Amino acid sequence: EDLALEMAALHDRGTRILDKGRTQYFALHASSGHLVTAERIDREQLCRLQEKCVLRCELIVEGEMKVYAIEVEITDINDNAPIFRENEMVLRMSEMTVVGSRFLLSTAHDPDLGANSLQSYALSGDEHFSLSVQAGADGEKSPELVLAKALDREEAAFHELLLRASDGGEPARTGTARIRVAVLDANDNAPAFSQAVYTVRVPEDVPVGSTLLSVTATDPDEGTNGDVKYSLRKVTNIAVEYFQLERETGDIILLKNLDFEEGDFYELELQAQDSGGLFDTARVSISVTDVNDNAPEI
């Protein structure tokens, strides 16, 4: 009808479709005169980055030696979902990162056109983070992760988020990417002794080399930031002769035989310090009890 040809002419004169490309996308039904598709047509594959996609072919009427040009415009449908270049992203940030800091995320790509292409991003999973989407000069949207609440590695060492990209089709198609935020330790915790004052009573005949007491300080930081060393902060000259503090373990060891008659009470002040210089202090009170190690003298 469009070419003003009679149906009989299609049979008598001989007609055929000639595609200009290597693949034959169209065929002619001689019985009906309909132009039909001969192959699946993918607009994104044929016309990548082109707003208008047109396929051209020719109808050849051999009896008349006539050639009719045919143009077929391929319109877009929402047959592609947004896809992230990375479906899993890992970010590392210090727990001292300032609130409001931004981190660029991988973008999603949707080869469809117009409303069928990528339209929006959404973030879910954690109150510590929010999403900001920036539009470039070319209109491309770039998602950024924004720190909305201060991090604390001792509270949570990892945060799991889900980034969702949606197009504007009906119904909309979506693509997702997982974001794992690893929180790096900062030396934001000082060591803490389990007690402010340690008290111990020992008999005066306790053997030299005995461990009289073990003090403990903990630091929730990681690695060297949580490595605690012990030292004597304040001690009398006499007490130094009798007691030794192990730097690594916090053990207090007897160096010299005690004598209740010479001294029945000693006090030490200890310090626990991490590699960053943060510290805590505690007191140790050592009471010496009497044993019957002296005979009466007349």
Secondary structure as GFF3:
##gff-version 3
##sequence-region A 1 298
A	DSSP	alpha_helix	7	13	.	.	.	ID=ss1
A	DSSP	beta_strand	15	19	.	.	.	ID=ss2
A	DSSP	beta_strand	26	29	.	.	.	ID=ss3
A	DSSP	beta_strand	34	37	.	.	.	ID=ss4
A	DSSP	alpha_helix	43	46	.	.	.	ID=ss5
A	DSSP	beta_strand	54	61	.	.	.	ID=ss6
A	DSSP	beta_strand	66	73	.	.	.	ID=ss7
A	DSSP	beta_strand	83	84	.	.	.	ID=ss8
A	DSSP	beta_strand	88	94	.	.	.	ID=ss9
A	DSSP	beta_strand	102	104	.	.	.	ID=ss10
A	DSSP	beta_strand	108	109	.	.	.	ID=ss11
A	DSSP	three_ten_helix	114	116	.	.	.	ID=ss12
A	DSSP	beta_strand	118	124	.	.	.	ID=ss13
A	DSSP	beta_strand	129	135	.	.	.	ID=ss14
A	DSSP	beta_strand	141	147	.	.	.	ID=ss15
A	DSSP	beta_strand	158	167	.	.	.	ID=ss16
A	DSSP	beta_strand	174	184	.	.	.	ID=ss17
A	DSSP	beta_strand	192	193	.	.	.	ID=ss18
A	DSSP	beta_strand	197	203	.	.	.	ID=ss19
A	DSSP	beta_strand	211	214	.	.	.	ID=ss20
A	DSSP	beta_strand	217	218	.	.	.	ID=ss21
A	DSSP	three_ten_helix	223	226	.	.	.	ID=ss22
A	DSSP	beta_strand	229	234	.	.	.	ID=ss23
A	DSSP	alpha_helix	237	242	.	.	.	ID=ss24
A	DSSP	beta_strand	243	245	.	.	.	ID=ss25
A	DSSP	beta_strand	251	254	.	.	.	ID=ss26
A	DSSP	beta_strand	265	273	.	.	.	ID=ss27
A	DSSP	beta_strand	279	289	.	.	.	ID=ss28
###
